[in-house]
């Protein structure tokens, strides 16, 4: 019977990644790989950065990525960073030549 070799990656905390190399049967799914490792449920998963479901069938050479839940909404984080920088300190025209018109 044919086998597929995959890598499973997960980030438990920022800056820390765990990886595992697995050899599975040809009809194995993402859920099978996670169950074999005994890792807990995650917020989402993907193969090579593209979102997938737990019933996606794996092919040889796939990198399964297990995602953790977001701690901060990205829109809120961007809004807060912009508020700290101020309107003149951020954006496309923040670095202007002295005595030039706005936008140049």
ABEGO torsion letter per residue (X at the ends): XBBBBBBBBBBABBGBBBBBBBBBBAABBAAAAAAAAGBBBBABBBBGGBBBBAABBBBBGBBBBBBBBBABBAAAAAAAAAAAAEAAABEAAABBBBGBBBGX
